[in-house]
């Protein structure tokens, strides 16, 4: 396992370098990096000169990227329009986004897996049809519509949850987490249902029944572990996306998280903040994929991580 983790970490290096270079090039090479830095007015020559010197914009692109990576390895993601450190801005916002993401993942795993198992065991029944129809409806509705309806019904009319989450507390994040995980829980339920139904027809399940094992042990121990492998793949990628900040959901509920930070940076054409935030997202996605690969071996010992 140790060798596998080291090998995967080494494989991440060229991926991280390639993706961060593409992000850096799209922001600093395909447009004017000074665009929007000074609002609607053009930047003064002194500011333009200082900005050019800070990011070495008068040098070739590879040289610019080399200087950027040198700062990045020291934890310096640059400064935004307001003179604040991008790293400090992300550190301030990530606890809220991580809490929101973990709550959404917990919701989609618990509800999605339970619904998928129950419908996979009893295919064609009332519960199966109900879950299939409801998940199809959820998948078909855009997330901003679900968020607005949730605010109206559960926040304004019923008063069960706050309609905004400006403080980022647990009670304020419950409704955004349910909205954020609503689409994913539909996919998890469908993935689990299909895999449970398929694995229940496998030879090893017939053998287990022939040995006299109970239905609960067959489903809970043997079938479920194999059925969760594609679910873990989906959740791993979804976790990386959620850790990056769900921009739409955070905007709807006015959450001071990473998603809101990225949205504001794009709207203000703050290229430095966009590059820094997306660079962190790349690392998060790579680590999430590593975690998924490790869980493969835990769920199915036949999958070797050596």
MIRO-859817 format. One record per residue (C-alpha): x, y, z. Coordinates in steps of 0.02 Angstrom, whole numbers, padded with zeros to 5 digits, always signed. Example, Ala and Ser with C-alpha at 12.3 -4.5 7.8 and 13.67 -1.06 7.14 Angstrom:
% MIRO-859817
+00615-00225+00390/+00684-00053+00357/
***
This chain:
% MIRO-859817
+00000+00000+00000/+00140+00120+00041/+00225+00092-00127/+00058+00118-00215/+00028+00285-00128/+00204+00345-00167/+00185+00293-00349/+00019+00383-00364/+00089+00539-00283/+00232+00540-00408/+00107+00519-00550/+00013+00671-00486/+00163+00786-00514/+00155+00794-00706/-00035+00804-00699/-00029+00949-00577/+00105+01037-00679/+00009+01015-00841/-00159+01073-00775/-00090+01221-00679/+00009+01275-00832/-00149+01270-00940/-00244+01372-00811/-00102+01497-00795/-00086+01513-00985/-00273+01538-01012/-00278+01680-00886/-00112+01768-00915/-00073+01730-01097/-00241+01734-01189/-00298+01903-01123/-00241+02061-01038/-00191+02019-00858/-00216+02203-00812/-00395+02203-00875/-00510+02251-00733/-00371+02274-00606/-00409+02459-00593/-00597+02454-00621/-00665+02536-00777/-00516+02654-00790/-00350+02603-00866/-00213+02567-00741/-00081+02698-00711/+00089+02668-00791/+00169+02648-00619/+00043+02514-00566/+00057+02424-00734/+00245+02423-00719/+00240+02355-00541/+00113+02221-00587/+00214+02170-00739/+00370+02156-00633/+00281+02057-00495/+00218+01924-00616/+00360+01939-00742/+00238+01975-00883/+00379+02044-00989/+00459+01871-00991/+00411+01718-01098/+00262+01618-01036/+00365+01471-00972/+00473+01591-00872/+00317+01672-00799/+00250+01502-00752/+00416+01452-00674/+00414+01605-00561/+00232+01571-00517/+00269+01391-00469/+00417+01449-00364/+00299+01559-00264/+00168+01423-00260/+00287+01299-00180/+00312+01427-00042/+00125+01441-00016/+00109+01608-00106/-00042+01612-00223/-00026+01797-00258/-00134+01945-00205/-00308+01993-00261/-00380+02161-00314/-00395+02217-00134/-00214+02179-00090/-00260+02025+00012/-00167+01861+00000/-00263+01735-00106/-00201+01595+00007/-00269+01687+00160/-00436+01714+00073/-00451+01529+00033/-00397+01475+00208/-00534+01586+00280/-00668+01514+00167/-00622+01330+00153/-00685+01277+00326/-00861+01330+00276/-00849+01248+00105/-00776+01087+00176/-00915+01077+00306/-01046+01105+00172/-00966+00975+00058/-00953+00841+00192/-01133+00869+00245/-01190+00852+00064/-01086+00693+00039/-01154+00617+00200/-01331+00654+00140/-01304+00580-00032/-01217+00424+00036/-01342+00383+00173/-01502+00420+00077/-01436+00365-00094/-01362+00200-00038/-01511+00152+00071/-01634+00194-00067/-01527+00102-00195/-01513-00055-00090/-01698-00063-00050/-01749-00038-00231/-01614-00156-00296/-01681-00296-00188/-01863-00264-00236/-01854-00215-00418/-02019-00175-00501/-02111-00138-00339/-02194+00023-00282/-02039+00087-00191/-01930+00050-00342/-02045+00148-00459/-02060+00289-00334/-01871+00308-00317/-01843+00297-00505/-01972+00432-00541/-01919+00547-00400/-01734+00535-00443/-01773+00570-00626/-01870+00725-00575/-01726+00787-00465/-01597+00757-00602/-01705+00851-00727/-01723+01010-00622/-01578+01135-00622/-01495+01159-00453/-01537+01345-00445/-01722+01302-00461/-01710+01171-00322/-01618+01297-00212/-01746+01435-00239/-01892+01317-00207/-01808+01249-00049/-01784+01426+00015/-01966+01469-00021/-02045+01312+00052/-01931+01261+00196/-01863+01432+00238/-02000+01560+00207/-02164+01462+00216/-02122+01327+00344/-01981+01417+00433/-01884+01257+00466/-01715+01321+00406/-01629+01489+00383/-01639+01551+00204/-01460+01616+00207/-01298+01549+00280/-01191+01703+00298/-01114+01640+00461/-01080+01465+00397/-01143+01377+00553/-01204+01197+00550/-01387+01242+00568/-01374+01368+00426/-01286+01243+00312/-01415+01103+00328/-01531+01166+00192/-01389+01213+00071/-01312+01041+00099/-01477+00955+00058/-01493+01060-00100/-01312+01032-00148/-01326+00844-00125/-01498+00824-00203/-01438+00790-00380/-01297+00678-00321/-01410+00576-00209/-01516+00535-00362/-01363+00471-00456/-01302+00372-00305/-01472+00290-00283/-01479+00240-00466/-01299+00176-00466/-01326+00075-00308/-01492+00004-00369/-01419-00055-00534/-01265-00133-00457/-01358-00218-00314/-01484-00292-00436/-01344-00354-00550/-01238-00428-00410/-01387-00519-00335/-01390-00623-00494/-01205-00667-00482/-01137-00842-00454/-01059-00801-00286/-01229-00745-00220/-01308-00908-00277/-01168-01001-00189/-01195-00900-00030/-01380-00942-00033/-01342-01124-00061/-01233-01121+00094/-01380-01057+00195/-01325-00878+00225/-01462-00757+00273/-01524-00626+00151/-01461-00488+00265/-01284-00558+00266/-01286-00588+00078/-01340-00410+00041/-01250-00319+00182/-01082-00407+00174/-01057-00482+00002/-01168-00391-00122/-01156-00215-00051/-00966-00210-00046/-00952-00250-00231/-01096-00135-00274/-01015+00015-00189/-00860+00019-00301/-00940+00125-00441/-01029+00227-00309/-00863+00268-00225/-00795+00320-00395/-00938+00441-00419/-00932+00509-00241/-00744+00533-00250/-00759+00643-00404/-00910+00729-00329/-00817+00764-00166/-00678+00849-00263/-00805+00958-00351/-00896+01000-00189/-00734+01042-00100/-00702+01166-00239/-00857+01256-00188/-01027+01239-00269/-01036+01411-00347/-01224+01412-00382/-01275+01345-00212/-01161+01462-00117/-01228+01610-00216/-01409+01561-00182/-01384+01547+00005/-01257+01689+00017/-01123+01574+00089/-00951+01650+00115/-00860+01501+00042/-00740+01457-00098/-00877+01451-00228/-00928+01629-00191/-00746+01682-00195/-00720+01604-00368/-00881+01682-00434/-00830+01855-00372/-00655+01835-00443/-00722+01787-00615/-00848+01930-00613/-00711+02054-00566/-00589+01978-00690/-00468+01947-00548/-00353+01826-00640/-00233+01803-00494/-00373+01743-00380/-00446+01630-00514/-00278+01546-00550/-00241+01524-00364/-00412+01453-00321/-00418+01334-00470/-00240+01275-00433/-00297+01222-00260/-00447+01134-00339/-00330+01032-00449/-00238+00969-00296/-00402+00927-00210/-00464+00827-00360/-00301+00729-00368/-00306+00687-00183/-00489+00637-00196/-00447+00517-00337/-00305+00444-00233/-00426+00414-00090/-00546+00327-00208/-00409+00210-00271/-00364+00165-00093/-00546+00128-00051/-00556+00010-00200/-00437-00110-00113/-00532-00095+00051/-00701-00136-00028/-00637-00274-00142/-00478-00368-00089/-00465-00437-00266/-00412-00262-00323/-00227-00250-00287/-00144-00085-00244/+00031-00156-00247/
***
